[in-house]
């Protein structure tokens, strides 16, 4: 019997950092997110020599306290997106 191992959110980190690094040419900092659909890992990347990144605590969708926090973060991102659209 084959055992299915879930993919870790850290597997997407190299791609996220590569993409975010190119965005630092145009802005001082970048927020990123890597997920496997259950676990969510937010990352904050800042300009510098070298650029630095900070991993925020991973949130698990199946943990009630994490799912509430994840919902709050997603709502905040939507509000920021709406503000950016209005300003453009």
Legacy VTK file of the C-alpha trace (Angstrom):
# vtk DataFile Version 3.0
C-alpha trace
ASCII
DATASET POLYDATA
POINTS 88 float
0.000 0.000 0.000
1.379 3.369 -1.023
1.413 6.083 1.609
0.601 9.611 0.452
2.764 12.234 2.098
1.423 15.796 2.071
3.593 18.403 0.385
5.185 20.845 2.806
4.598 24.564 2.344
8.382 25.010 2.416
8.579 23.255 -0.983
7.191 26.400 -2.626
9.567 28.740 -0.800
12.376 28.803 -3.424
9.960 29.783 -6.206
8.257 32.379 -3.974
11.594 33.951 -3.013
12.811 34.004 -6.630
9.663 35.742 -7.855
9.577 38.125 -4.878
13.231 39.062 -5.311
12.495 40.427 -8.798
9.600 42.486 -7.384
11.966 44.188 -4.923
13.289 46.227 -7.854
9.984 48.119 -7.797
9.026 48.167 -4.126
10.687 48.097 -0.685
8.994 44.955 0.539
6.842 42.084 -0.687
4.380 39.741 1.011
4.231 36.187 -0.245
2.213 33.061 0.468
2.980 29.413 -0.090
0.319 26.795 0.571
-0.540 23.164 0.052
-4.262 23.892 0.464
-4.286 23.001 4.153
-1.235 24.786 5.561
-0.552 28.435 4.760
2.874 30.054 5.173
3.060 33.841 4.806
6.463 35.338 4.046
7.623 38.958 4.330
10.577 39.937 2.112
12.514 43.229 2.462
15.075 45.018 0.322
18.623 44.984 1.634
22.122 43.760 0.917
21.293 40.919 0.967
17.484 40.987 0.966
15.948 39.329 4.025
12.815 37.305 4.498
10.757 36.444 7.562
8.555 33.376 7.820
5.375 33.976 9.766
3.924 31.104 11.786
2.328 28.483 9.560
-1.466 28.366 9.752
-3.371 25.085 9.441
-6.866 25.319 7.991
-8.116 22.427 10.153
-7.161 24.055 13.461
-10.026 26.334 14.550
-7.804 29.072 15.979
-5.669 29.062 12.825
-8.631 29.056 10.454
-10.051 32.168 12.146
-6.669 33.898 11.906
-6.307 32.855 8.266
-9.750 34.285 7.480
-8.769 37.588 9.150
-5.578 37.782 7.095
-7.412 37.033 3.849
-10.027 39.713 4.623
-7.249 42.241 5.321
-5.584 41.383 1.999
-8.898 41.897 0.182
-9.349 45.302 1.822
-5.819 46.319 0.807
-6.479 45.131 -2.737
-9.667 47.179 -2.877
-7.780 50.270 -1.673
-5.095 49.788 -4.315
-7.708 49.431 -7.073
-9.476 52.613 -5.950
-6.178 54.562 -5.832
-5.171 53.485 -9.345
LINES 1 89
88 0 1 2 3 4 5 6 7 8 9 10 11 12 13 14 15 16 17 18 19 20 21 22 23 24 25 26 27 28 29 30 31 32 33 34 35 36 37 38 39 40 41 42 43 44 45 46 47 48 49 50 51 52 53 54 55 56 57 58 59 60 61 62 63 64 65 66 67 68 69 70 71 72 73 74 75 76 77 78 79 80 81 82 83 84 85 86 87
